[in-house]
Amino acid sequence: MFHTPIEDKDADSTRVALVETVNDPDEPSAFVGAQFDGLDLGGETLRSDETIDLSGVLVQADLDLSEATVDAKLRLDAASVGGTLSMRRLEATAGISCRHLQTGRQWVLSDATIEGRLDALGFSGISFVATDIRVTGGLSVRKATVDGNVNLTRAAVGGPVWLSHTHVGGHFDTEGAVYTGRLTLAHCRVDGDVTLRKTTVKGRLSLEHLDACGAVDATRLHVAEGVDARSSQFGGEADFTEFTATGGPIAFDYARFDAAVSFDAARVESSQFACRNAHFERSVSFVRAAFAGTLTFSGARFGPGSALRMVGTIVGNDVVCDHAAFDGDVYWNDLRVGENVDFSDCTVTTLEFGVAIGGRLDFAYTYVSERADFTDTVVHGPARFTCARFDTNPSLSDAALNGDVAVYDLSVHSPETH
């Protein structure tokens, strides 16, 4: 009866028959390709020794599994639901497979508990709402297309979470979620805002090739095993205020930031925080931040409207900015660096350089086209200004250079008098 045409079925009797078939140990729980006008299994208990297989089913209206208890693995691969798929407060004792599922409206998993893996590879629908979901075996929404929002607010997921190669037409929100494994948004495009506020990732966070068109709120984001955000693009403001990382490298290499970026009050215990060859169009702020390892901007490009501000910040090892181009301002004040600063082969418009350096300073071959102020700079190791060029007189006399100083071929030359 499950495969007869929809117009020949009574919805209530079909529902009762399906529940009875699933719960009958002598009957197979396979309904592959079945057709339903709507299917209301809300509050039902489904128990089976084998997989409840609803692969390829067609439900013209809503499929309701809210508050249901499913004591078996559930398969909805390639299912088509014309309305809403509701799994609100679902209790599932095994995994759920919804690969290539299509819904005409939203898929709701709020307050659901899944003792296993939720696999939604290739999902297509209006929205994915999984607030307060609990999943023990990982979650995959890879290669999905979501026209509206993806909401994982306050989710708790054990195992890896894969949202890679997914297109989100609205906002992506995972505020307050806890992930015990890896979280990946690699190769995703999010047309709206991305919210990672107060999210905890006990594994590694992958944002590689992420295209975030709106604002990114990552305030108080905590990551245990580092961040890979290489080649990512941020179209709106990116706020990582009070970001914390307790291990693993942080990589924003080749990333592009079209709006302001803040890492104010960040605490990074990782060995390296890298923005090699990154591109910044607006201000980049590190105010009262702390880095245990090395901070590098090698080869980075800062546009005319940009400013790199580091104020009251501590870097345990090195600051490396070689071959960087600063078309805007560089403002470093009360910056303390445990080891060395490499500022060689750079071009800078305006420089405020108030840095206490425990090791050496390399300023060779750097060109400053406007003001250069070294007030409150202390260098405990050697300092090299070989072939540096300043278009206005730098305040090097105000710096405390305690080691050997190399200044041969240093030039101060105003272009107006050339």
C-alpha positions as CSV (number, residue, x, y, z in Angstrom):
1,M,0.0,0.0,0.0
2,F,2.9,2.4,0.5
3,H,3.7,2.5,-3.2
4,T,0.2,3.0,-4.4
5,P,-0.6,6.4,-5.9
6,I,-1.1,9.2,-3.3
7,E,-4.7,9.8,-4.3
8,D,-5.6,6.2,-3.5
9,K,-4.4,6.4,0.1
10,D,-5.9,7.5,3.4
11,A,-3.3,9.4,5.4
12,D,-4.2,8.2,8.8
13,S,-4.4,4.5,7.9
14,T,-1.2,4.8,6.0
15,R,0.6,6.3,9.0
16,V,-0.8,3.6,11.3
17,A,0.3,0.8,8.9
18,L,3.8,2.2,8.6
19,V,4.3,2.4,12.4
20,E,2.9,-1.2,12.8
21,T,5.2,-2.5,10.0
22,V,8.3,-0.9,11.5
23,N,7.6,-2.2,15.0
24,D,6.8,-5.7,13.7
25,P,10.0,-7.8,14.0
26,D,8.7,-10.1,11.3
27,E,8.3,-7.3,8.7
28,P,11.0,-5.5,6.8
29,S,11.4,-1.8,7.6
30,A,12.0,-0.8,4.0
31,F,9.8,1.7,2.2
32,V,12.1,2.7,-0.6
33,G,10.4,4.9,-3.2
34,A,7.1,5.1,-1.3
35,Q,4.7,8.0,-1.9
36,F,2.8,10.0,0.7
37,D,0.7,13.2,0.6
38,G,1.9,14.0,4.1
39,L,3.4,11.8,6.8
40,D,2.8,12.6,10.5
41,L,4.9,10.4,12.7
42,G,5.2,13.0,15.5
43,G,5.4,11.5,19.0
44,E,5.6,7.9,17.6
45,T,8.0,5.2,18.8
46,L,9.7,3.4,15.9
47,R,11.8,0.3,16.9
48,S,13.4,-2.1,14.4
49,D,16.4,-4.5,14.4
50,E,17.2,-3.2,10.9
51,T,17.5,0.2,9.2
52,I,14.3,2.0,8.7
53,D,14.8,2.8,5.0
54,L,12.8,5.7,3.6
55,S,15.2,6.3,0.7
56,G,13.7,7.9,-2.3
57,V,10.3,8.5,-0.7
58,L,8.2,11.3,-2.0
59,V,6.2,13.4,0.5
60,Q,4.2,16.1,-1.2
61,A,3.5,18.1,2.0
62,D,5.2,17.9,5.5
63,L,7.1,15.0,7.0
64,D,6.7,15.3,10.8
65,L,9.0,13.3,13.1
66,S,8.9,15.8,15.9
67,E,9.1,14.3,19.4
68,A,9.4,10.8,17.9
69,T,11.6,8.1,19.3
70,V,13.6,6.2,16.6
71,D,15.3,3.1,18.0
72,A,17.0,2.1,14.8
73,K,19.2,3.7,12.1
74,L,17.0,5.9,9.9
75,R,17.7,6.4,6.2
76,L,16.1,9.2,4.2
77,D,18.6,9.3,1.3
78,A,17.4,11.0,-1.8
79,A,14.0,11.7,-0.2
80,S,11.9,14.6,-1.4
81,V,9.7,16.5,1.0
82,G,7.6,19.2,-0.5
83,G,7.0,21.0,2.7
84,T,8.8,21.1,6.1
85,L,10.8,18.2,7.5
86,S,10.4,18.5,11.3
87,M,12.6,16.5,13.6
88,R,12.1,18.8,16.6
89,R,12.9,17.0,19.9
90,L,13.5,13.8,18.0
91,E,15.2,11.0,20.0
92,A,17.3,8.8,17.8
93,T,19.4,6.0,19.3
94,A,21.4,5.4,16.1
95,G,22.6,7.5,13.1
96,I,20.5,9.3,10.5
97,S,21.4,9.4,6.9
98,C,19.7,12.1,4.7
99,R,22.1,12.2,1.8
100,H,20.8,14.3,-1.1
101,L,17.6,15.0,0.8
102,Q,15.4,17.8,-0.7
103,T,12.9,19.9,1.2
104,G,10.6,22.5,-0.2
105,R,10.6,24.4,3.1
106,Q,12.8,24.2,6.2
107,W,14.4,21.2,7.9
108,V,14.0,21.6,11.7
109,L,16.2,19.6,14.1
110,S,15.9,21.9,17.2
111,D,16.4,20.1,20.5
112,A,16.9,16.8,18.8
113,T,19.2,14.1,20.2
114,I,21.0,11.8,17.9
115,E,23.2,9.0,19.3
116,G,25.3,8.5,16.2
117,R,26.1,10.4,13.0
118,L,23.9,12.8,11.1
119,D,24.9,12.7,7.4
120,A,23.2,15.3,5.2
121,L,25.6,15.3,2.2
122,G,24.1,17.1,-0.7
123,F,21.1,18.5,1.2
124,S,19.0,21.0,-0.6
125,G,16.3,23.2,1.1
126,I,15.2,26.5,2.3
127,S,16.8,26.5,5.7
128,F,18.5,24.2,8.2
129,V,17.5,24.9,11.8
130,A,19.3,22.8,14.4
131,T,19.3,25.0,17.5
132,D,20.2,23.1,20.7
133,I,20.8,19.8,18.8
134,R,22.8,17.1,20.4
135,V,24.8,14.7,18.1
136,T,27.3,12.2,19.4
137,G,28.9,10.9,16.2
138,G,29.5,13.9,14.0
139,L,27.5,16.0,11.5
140,S,28.0,16.4,7.8
141,V,26.1,19.0,5.6
142,R,28.8,18.9,2.9
143,K,28.0,20.0,-0.7
144,A,24.6,21.4,0.4
145,T,22.6,24.2,-1.0
146,V,20.6,26.2,1.6
147,D,18.6,29.1,0.2
148,G,18.1,30.7,3.6
149,N,19.8,30.4,7.0
150,V,21.8,27.6,8.7
151,N,21.3,27.8,12.4
152,L,23.4,25.7,14.9
153,T,23.0,28.0,17.9
154,R,24.0,26.2,21.1
155,A,24.5,22.9,19.3
156,A,26.6,20.2,21.0
157,V,28.3,17.9,18.6
158,G,30.8,15.1,19.3
159,G,33.0,14.2,16.4
160,P,33.8,16.2,13.3
161,V,31.4,18.7,11.8
162,W,31.6,19.1,8.0
163,L,29.9,22.0,6.2
164,S,32.4,22.2,3.4
165,H,31.5,23.1,-0.2
166,T,28.1,24.4,1.0
167,H,26.3,27.5,-0.3
168,V,24.3,29.4,2.3
169,G,22.0,32.0,0.8
170,G,21.3,33.6,4.2
171,H,23.1,33.7,7.5
172,F,25.2,31.1,9.2
173,D,24.9,31.1,13.0
174,T,26.6,28.8,15.5
175,E,26.6,31.1,18.5
176,G,27.3,29.3,21.8
177,A,27.8,25.9,20.2
178,V,30.3,23.3,21.5
179,Y,32.1,21.0,19.0
180,T,34.4,18.3,20.5
181,G,36.1,17.6,17.1
182,R,36.9,19.5,14.0
183,L,34.6,22.2,12.5
184,T,35.1,22.9,8.8
185,L,33.5,25.6,6.7
186,A,36.1,25.2,4.0
187,H,35.1,26.2,0.4
188,C,31.7,27.5,1.7
189,R,30.0,30.6,0.4
190,V,27.8,32.5,2.9
191,D,25.8,35.4,1.4
192,G,24.8,36.8,4.7
193,D,26.5,37.1,8.1
194,V,28.6,34.4,9.8
195,T,28.2,34.2,13.6
196,L,30.8,32.2,15.6
197,R,30.3,34.2,18.8
198,K,31.0,32.2,22.0
199,T,31.6,29.1,20.0
200,T,34.0,26.4,21.3
201,V,35.9,24.2,18.9
202,K,37.9,21.6,20.7
203,G,39.5,20.4,17.5
204,R,40.7,22.5,14.5
205,L,38.6,25.2,12.8
206,S,38.9,25.2,9.0
207,L,37.8,28.3,7.1
208,E,40.0,27.6,4.1
209,H,38.6,29.3,1.0
210,L,35.5,30.4,2.9
211,D,33.7,33.3,1.1
212,A,31.9,35.3,3.8
213,C,30.0,38.1,2.0
214,G,28.6,39.7,5.2
215,A,30.0,40.4,8.6
216,V,31.8,37.8,10.7
217,D,31.2,37.9,14.5
218,A,33.7,35.6,16.1
219,T,33.9,37.4,19.4
220,R,34.9,35.1,22.3
221,L,35.5,32.2,19.8
222,H,37.6,29.5,21.4
223,V,39.7,27.1,19.3
224,A,41.9,24.3,20.8
225,E,43.8,23.1,17.8
226,G,44.3,26.1,15.5
227,V,42.6,27.8,12.6
228,D,43.2,27.3,8.9
229,A,41.7,30.3,7.0
230,R,44.0,30.3,4.0
231,S,42.6,32.0,0.9
232,S,39.4,33.0,2.7
233,Q,37.5,36.1,1.8
234,F,35.7,38.4,4.2
235,G,33.4,41.0,2.5
236,G,32.2,42.6,5.7
237,E,33.7,43.4,9.1
238,A,35.5,40.6,10.8
239,D,35.4,40.8,14.6
240,F,37.6,38.3,16.5
241,T,37.7,40.3,19.7
242,E,38.6,38.1,22.7
243,F,39.4,35.2,20.4
244,T,41.4,32.5,22.2
245,A,43.5,29.7,20.8
246,T,45.2,27.2,23.1
247,G,47.2,25.2,20.4
248,G,47.8,24.6,16.7
249,P,48.9,27.2,14.2
250,I,46.7,30.1,13.1
251,A,46.8,30.7,9.3
252,F,45.1,33.5,7.4
253,D,47.7,33.3,4.5
254,Y,46.4,34.7,1.2
255,A,43.1,35.8,2.9
256,R,41.4,39.0,1.8
257,F,39.6,41.4,4.1
258,D,37.5,44.1,2.5
259,A,36.4,45.7,5.7
260,A,37.8,46.3,9.2
261,V,39.3,43.4,11.2
262,S,39.7,43.2,15.0
263,F,41.7,40.9,17.1
264,D,41.5,43.1,20.2
265,A,42.1,41.3,23.5
266,A,42.9,38.0,21.7
267,R,44.9,35.4,23.6
268,V,46.8,33.0,21.3
269,E,49.0,30.3,22.7
270,S,49.8,28.9,19.3
271,S,53.3,28.8,18.0
272,Q,52.4,31.0,15.0
273,F,49.8,33.5,13.9
274,A,50.3,34.0,10.2
275,C,48.8,36.4,7.6
276,R,51.3,35.8,4.8
277,N,50.4,37.5,1.6
278,A,47.0,38.5,3.0
279,H,45.2,41.6,1.7
280,F,43.6,44.2,3.9
281,E,41.6,47.1,2.6
282,R,40.6,48.7,6.0
283,S,41.9,48.8,9.6
284,V,43.5,45.8,11.3
285,S,43.5,46.1,15.1
286,F,45.4,44.2,17.7
287,V,44.8,46.2,20.9
288,R,45.8,44.5,24.2
289,A,46.3,41.2,22.5
290,A,48.8,38.5,23.5
291,F,50.6,36.0,21.3
292,A,52.8,33.3,22.7
293,G,54.6,32.6,19.4
294,T,55.4,34.5,16.2
295,L,53.1,37.0,14.5
296,T,53.8,37.3,10.7
297,F,52.5,39.6,7.9
298,S,55.2,38.6,5.4
299,G,54.2,39.8,1.9
300,A,50.9,41.2,3.1
301,R,49.2,44.1,1.3
302,F,47.4,47.0,3.1
303,G,45.3,49.2,0.9
304,P,45.2,53.1,1.0
305,G,42.3,53.1,3.5
306,S,44.0,50.7,5.9
307,A,45.8,51.0,9.2
308,L,47.7,48.3,11.1
309,R,47.2,49.1,14.8
310,M,49.0,47.2,17.5
311,V,48.6,48.9,20.9
312,G,49.5,47.4,24.3
313,T,50.1,44.0,22.7
314,I,52.6,41.3,23.7
315,V,54.3,38.9,21.2
316,G,56.4,36.2,22.8
317,N,58.6,35.4,19.8
318,D,59.0,37.4,16.6
319,V,57.0,39.9,14.6
320,V,57.8,39.4,10.9
321,C,56.6,41.9,8.2
322,D,59.2,41.5,5.5
323,H,58.2,42.5,2.0
324,A,54.9,43.9,3.1
325,A,53.3,47.0,1.5
326,F,51.5,49.5,3.7
327,D,49.7,52.1,1.7
328,G,48.0,53.3,4.8
329,D,49.2,53.8,8.4
330,V,51.2,51.6,10.7
331,Y,50.6,52.5,14.3
332,W,52.5,50.4,16.9
333,N,52.4,51.7,20.4
334,D,53.5,49.9,23.6
335,L,54.1,46.8,21.5
336,R,56.4,44.3,23.4
337,V,58.2,41.7,21.3
338,G,60.2,38.9,23.1
339,E,62.6,38.1,20.3
340,N,63.0,39.9,16.9
341,V,61.2,42.3,14.6
342,D,61.8,41.9,10.8
343,F,60.4,45.0,9.0
344,S,62.7,44.7,6.0
345,D,61.9,45.4,2.4
346,C,58.7,47.1,3.2
347,T,57.0,50.2,1.8
348,V,55.1,52.3,4.3
349,T,53.2,55.6,4.1
350,T,53.1,56.7,7.8
351,L,54.9,54.8,10.6
352,E,54.5,55.1,14.4
353,F,57.0,52.6,15.8
354,G,56.8,52.4,19.6
355,V,58.1,48.9,20.2
356,A,60.2,47.2,22.9
357,I,62.2,44.5,21.2
358,G,64.1,41.8,23.2
359,G,66.2,40.8,20.2
360,R,67.2,42.4,16.9
361,L,65.5,44.9,14.6
362,D,65.8,44.5,10.8
363,F,64.6,47.6,8.9
364,A,66.9,47.2,5.9
365,Y,65.6,48.3,2.4
366,T,62.4,49.7,3.8
367,Y,60.9,52.9,2.4
368,V,58.8,55.3,4.4
369,S,57.2,57.9,2.2
370,E,55.8,60.2,4.9
371,R,56.3,60.4,8.7
372,A,58.4,57.9,10.6
373,D,58.4,58.2,14.4
374,F,60.5,55.8,16.5
375,T,59.6,57.4,19.9
376,D,59.5,54.9,22.8
377,T,61.3,52.3,20.8
378,V,63.8,50.1,22.6
379,V,66.0,47.5,20.9
380,H,68.1,45.2,23.1
381,G,69.8,43.5,20.2
382,P,71.4,44.8,17.0
383,A,69.5,47.1,14.7
384,R,69.9,47.2,10.9
385,F,68.8,50.1,8.8
386,T,70.9,49.3,5.7
387,C,69.6,51.0,2.6
388,A,66.5,52.2,4.4
389,R,64.9,55.3,2.8
390,F,62.9,58.1,4.5
391,D,61.3,61.0,2.7
392,T,61.1,62.9,6.0
393,N,63.6,62.9,8.9
394,P,62.9,59.9,11.1
395,S,63.1,60.3,14.9
396,L,65.8,57.6,15.3
397,S,67.5,59.8,18.0
398,D,64.5,59.1,20.2
399,A,65.0,55.4,20.1
400,A,67.1,53.4,22.6
401,L,69.3,51.2,20.4
402,N,71.3,49.1,22.9
403,G,73.1,46.8,20.4
404,D,75.1,47.4,17.3
405,V,73.5,49.6,14.7
406,A,74.1,49.3,10.9
407,V,72.9,52.5,9.0
408,Y,75.1,52.5,5.9
409,D,73.4,53.7,2.8
410,L,70.5,55.0,4.9
411,S,68.9,58.0,3.1
412,V,66.6,60.8,4.1
413,H,65.5,62.5,1.0
414,S,62.4,64.7,0.5
415,P,61.0,64.2,-3.0
416,E,60.2,68.0,-3.1
417,T,63.9,68.9,-3.0
418,H,65.0,66.2,-5.4
